[in-house]
Amino acid sequence: MTDLNLFFLSLILLPLALLAFLSLIVRPRPVKIPIKDRHVLITGGSSGIGLALAQLAASEGARVSILARNHDKLEDAKQAILLATGIEVAVISADVRDFAAVKSALEEAGPIDVLVCNQGVFVPQELESQEMEEVKFMMDVNLMGTFHLIKAALPEMRNRRERGPTSIAIMSSQAGQVGIYGYTAYSASKFGLRGMAEALQQEVIADNIHVSLIFPPDTETPGLMEENKRRPQLTSIIAGSSGAMKANEVAKKALDGIKSGSFMVPCNFEGLLLAIATAGLSPQRSFLMAFVEVIGVGILRIAGLCFQWNWYGSIEKWHAQKK
């Protein structure tokens, strides 16, 4: 009977000991990023998730600037936000692929408290069939464009007078957590953002700048229908079971993650499971979430292997039918 009591006691004490240990070691420490009365600059802000984020941030009292290439679309977005919130946002036209243009645009915008690197392009296709110009375009916008924005914004963010916590939020994708057939170039550009974000957080933490990496799934945006027209059939078979979220839903999850200073910001349950499964050596502010990662990673690895078994089975079946 004593042995049984010790067994049950250990079932209680071991998790508590693990929680206590994790509460001591998780880094960086928890933080709250204020939004109200602060300057939030959002790229890709003329449509989709960026527009929804701009509207939400403005409604919460932020001073919002939106940046995109197309000036007419920016003006339309500005009017849409004004109608929805009664608040006027600033608009800036620039191509994120051009560092000089980005630097000039951010100087015009003024010091930034929350930088949201939301710009992105997605052209799904097998690498063998895809033109290198398209591959380079995705790399230049998704990856290099983010480098340009952060490089241009950092001096002012570091030298600001008001030393409260600020944020750099980077819009990745669930395709930046797991590679999918037909997403070879796109996933490469989005996986690259994670390495950038992990290293950048170490570089800027001493300046009270906090990095968030956001992982939206397919989202109902103007570009999604065009993307689906190009999507390979096998991609639809493998990834077609995942439903698309609405842009305002993703925006709410993203802004909540930014305000809580979370490093990894999933947007749905599937994304949460992916975040746990791929936590690796990424920073974690919440010791409770760290506990879930420690406990759940083994189980999710088994689930991941089951998914891979299913995906490769679909690929084999598809190629067999083509012969």
C-alpha positions in Angstrom: 0.0 0.0 0.0 2.9 2.3 0.8 4.5 1.7 -2.6 1.2 2.6 -4.2 0.9 5.8 -2.2 4.5 6.8 -3.2 3.6 6.1 -6.8 0.6 8.4 -6.8 2.5 11.0 -4.8 5.3 11.0 -7.5 2.7 11.5 -10.2 1.8 14.8 -8.5 5.2 15.9 -7.3 7.2 15.3 -10.5 5.0 17.5 -12.7 5.1 20.2 -10.0 8.9 19.9 -9.8 9.1 20.2 -13.5 6.8 23.3 -13.5 8.9 24.9 -10.8 12.1 24.2 -12.7 10.7 25.6 -15.9 9.5 28.7 -14.2 13.1 29.4 -13.3 14.7 28.8 -16.7 12.3 30.0 -19.4 13.8 33.0 -21.2 13.1 35.7 -22.2 10.9 36.7 -19.2 7.2 37.4 -19.8 6.4 40.9 -21.0 3.4 43.0 -22.2 3.7 45.2 -25.3 1.3 48.2 -25.1 -0.5 49.2 -28.2 -2.6 52.2 -27.2 -1.0 55.6 -28.2 2.0 53.9 -29.8 3.1 53.9 -33.4 2.3 50.6 -35.2 3.7 50.2 -38.8 2.2 47.3 -40.8 3.6 46.2 -44.2 1.3 44.6 -46.7 -1.3 46.8 -45.0 -3.5 47.5 -48.1 -5.4 44.2 -48.0 -5.9 40.8 -46.3 -4.3 40.2 -42.9 -2.4 43.5 -42.9 -5.5 45.5 -43.5 -7.4 43.6 -40.8 -4.4 44.1 -38.4 -4.3 47.9 -39.1 -8.1 48.2 -38.5 -7.8 46.3 -35.2 -4.7 48.2 -34.0 -6.4 51.5 -34.8 -9.5 50.5 -32.9 -7.4 49.8 -29.9 -5.9 53.3 -29.9 -2.7 52.8 -31.8 -1.3 55.3 -34.2 -1.1 53.2 -37.4 0.9 53.5 -40.6 0.4 51.0 -43.4 3.0 50.3 -46.1 2.5 48.6 -49.5 3.6 49.0 -53.1 0.3 50.1 -54.7 -0.6 53.7 -53.7 -4.2 53.4 -54.9 -4.8 50.3 -52.8 -3.3 52.0 -49.8 -5.8 54.9 -50.2 -8.7 52.4 -50.5 -7.5 50.7 -47.3 -7.2 54.1 -45.6 -10.8 54.9 -46.4 -12.0 51.4 -45.4 -10.3 51.8 -42.0 -11.7 55.3 -41.6 -15.2 54.1 -42.3 -14.9 51.2 -39.9 -13.2 52.9 -37.0 -13.5 56.7 -37.6 -9.7 56.8 -37.3 -7.3 58.0 -40.0 -4.1 56.0 -40.7 -1.0 57.1 -42.5 -0.1 55.4 -45.8 3.3 54.9 -47.3 4.1 53.5 -50.7 7.3 51.5 -51.0 8.7 48.2 -52.4 10.2 46.2 -49.6 12.7 44.7 -52.1 14.4 48.1 -52.4 16.3 48.8 -49.2 16.9 52.5 -50.0 13.2 52.9 -50.6 12.3 51.1 -47.4 14.8 53.2 -45.4 13.4 56.4 -46.8 9.8 55.3 -46.1 10.6 54.4 -42.5 12.4 57.7 -41.9 9.2 59.4 -43.3 7.0 57.3 -40.9 9.0 58.3 -37.8 10.0 56.1 -34.8 8.2 52.8 -34.7 7.1 51.1 -31.5 5.6 48.0 -33.2 6.9 46.9 -36.6 4.7 44.2 -38.3 6.5 42.7 -41.3 3.4 41.2 -42.9 4.3 41.5 -46.6 4.3 38.3 -48.5 3.8 36.6 -51.9 3.0 32.9 -52.6 3.2 31.1 -55.9 2.7 27.4 -55.4 4.4 25.0 -57.9 6.8 22.1 -58.1 10.4 23.4 -58.1 11.2 21.7 -61.4 8.4 23.5 -63.2 8.8 26.9 -61.4 10.6 29.7 -63.1 13.6 31.0 -61.1 12.2 34.5 -61.4 9.2 33.4 -59.3 11.5 31.7 -56.8 13.6 34.9 -56.5 10.5 37.1 -56.2 9.3 35.1 -53.2 12.7 35.2 -51.6 13.1 38.9 -52.2 9.7 39.9 -50.8 9.2 37.4 -48.0 12.8 37.0 -46.7 14.9 39.9 -48.0 12.1 42.3 -47.6 11.9 41.5 -43.9 15.6 42.0 -43.6 15.3 45.4 -45.2 12.4 46.5 -42.9 14.1 45.4 -39.7 17.5 46.8 -40.7 15.9 50.1 -41.5 13.8 50.3 -38.4 16.3 49.1 -35.7 18.4 52.3 -35.2 15.3 54.3 -34.2 13.8 51.5 -32.2 17.0 51.1 -30.2 17.6 54.9 -29.7 14.1 55.9 -28.8 13.6 58.1 -25.7 10.7 56.2 -24.3 12.3 52.9 -23.1 9.1 50.8 -22.8 8.9 47.4 -24.5 8.6 47.4 -28.3 8.0 44.7 -30.8 9.1 43.3 -34.1 6.5 40.9 -35.5 7.3 38.7 -38.5 4.5 37.0 -40.5 5.6 33.5 -41.3 3.2 30.8 -42.2 2.3 27.2 -41.3 4.4 26.5 -44.4 7.2 27.9 -42.3 6.7 25.1 -39.8 6.3 22.1 -42.1 7.2 21.6 -45.7 4.4 20.7 -48.1 4.5 19.4 -51.7 4.5 22.4 -54.1 5.7 24.9 -51.5 9.4 24.3 -52.0 10.3 28.0 -52.6 7.6 29.5 -50.4 8.5 27.2 -47.5 12.2 28.1 -47.9 11.4 31.8 -47.6 9.2 31.3 -44.6 11.5 28.8 -42.8 14.3 31.4 -43.2 12.2 33.9 -41.2 12.4 31.6 -38.2 16.2 31.5 -38.1 16.2 35.2 -38.5 13.7 35.7 -35.7 15.5 33.4 -33.2 18.9 35.1 -33.8 17.4 38.6 -33.9 15.7 38.1 -30.5 19.0 37.5 -28.9 20.5 40.6 -30.5 17.7 43.0 -29.5 16.6 41.7 -26.1 18.9 44.1 -24.2 17.1 47.0 -25.9 13.7 45.8 -24.7 12.7 44.8 -28.2 10.7 41.6 -28.4 10.3 39.4 -31.5 7.1 37.6 -32.4 6.9 35.0 -35.2 3.3 34.5 -36.4 2.2 31.3 -38.2 -1.2 31.8 -40.0 -2.8 29.0 -42.0 -4.5 29.5 -45.4 -6.4 32.8 -44.9 -9.3 34.2 -46.9 -7.5 37.0 -48.6 -7.8 38.5 -52.2 -4.7 36.5 -53.2 -5.9 33.1 -52.0 -8.1 32.4 -54.9 -5.3 33.2 -57.4 -2.9 31.0 -55.4 -5.4 28.1 -55.5 -5.5 28.3 -59.3 -1.8 27.6 -59.4 -1.8 25.0 -56.6 -0.6 21.6 -57.8 -3.2 18.8 -57.5 -1.0 16.9 -55.0 -0.7 20.0 -52.8 -4.5 20.1 -52.6 -4.7 16.4 -51.8 -2.1 16.7 -49.0 -3.0 20.1 -47.6 -6.7 20.4 -48.7 -8.1 19.2 -45.4 -7.0 22.4 -43.6 -9.7 25.0 -43.6 -9.0 28.7 -44.3 -9.3 31.3 -41.5 -10.8 34.7 -42.0 -8.3 37.6 -42.1 -9.9 39.3 -39.1 -9.5 36.1 -37.1 -5.8 35.8 -37.9 -5.4 39.5 -37.1 -6.9 39.1 -33.7 -4.6 36.1 -32.9 -1.6 37.9 -34.2 -2.2 41.1 -32.3 -2.9 39.2 -29.1 0.4 37.4 -29.6 2.3 40.6 -30.2 0.8 42.3 -27.1 1.8 39.3 -24.9 5.3 39.3 -26.3 5.0 35.6 -27.4 7.8 34.4 -29.7 5.8 31.8 -31.5 2.2 32.8 -32.3 0.0 30.1 -33.8 -3.4 31.1 -35.1 -5.5 27.9 -34.8 -5.4 24.5 -33.1 -3.4 22.9 -35.9 -0.9 25.7 -35.7 -0.7 25.2 -31.9 0.2 21.6 -32.4 2.8 22.5 -35.0 4.3 25.1 -32.6 4.6 22.4 -29.9 6.0 19.8 -32.3 8.6 22.2 -33.7 9.5 24.2 -30.5 13.1 23.0 -30.7 15.5 25.6 -29.3 13.1 28.5 -29.8 12.6 31.0 -26.9 9.6 30.5 -24.7 8.3 33.1 -22.2 5.5 31.0 -20.6 6.6 28.2 -18.3 3.2 26.7 -18.6 3.5 26.5 -22.4 7.1 25.2 -21.9 5.6 22.4 -19.7 3.1 21.5 -22.5 6.0 21.4 -25.0 8.1 19.1 -22.9 5.2 16.8 -22.2 3.6 16.9 -25.7 6.6 16.8 -28.1 7.0 13.0 -28.0 3.3 12.3 -28.7 3.2 14.9 -31.4 6.3 13.4 -33.1 4.3 10.1 -33.4 1.4 12.1 -34.8 3.8 13.8 -37.2 5.1 10.5 -38.4 1.5 9.4 -39.0 0.9 12.5 -41.1 4.1 11.8 -43.1 3.0 8.2 -43.7 -0.3 9.5 -45.0 1.3 12.2 -47.2 3.8 9.9 -48.8 1.1 7.3 -49.3 -0.9 10.0 -51.2 2.1 10.8 -53.3 2.8 7.2 -54.2 -0.9 6.6 -55.1 -1.0 9.8 -57.2 2.1 8.8 -59.2 0.8 5.2 -59.6 -2.4 6.6 -61.1 -0.4 8.8 -63.5 1.5 5.9 -65.0 
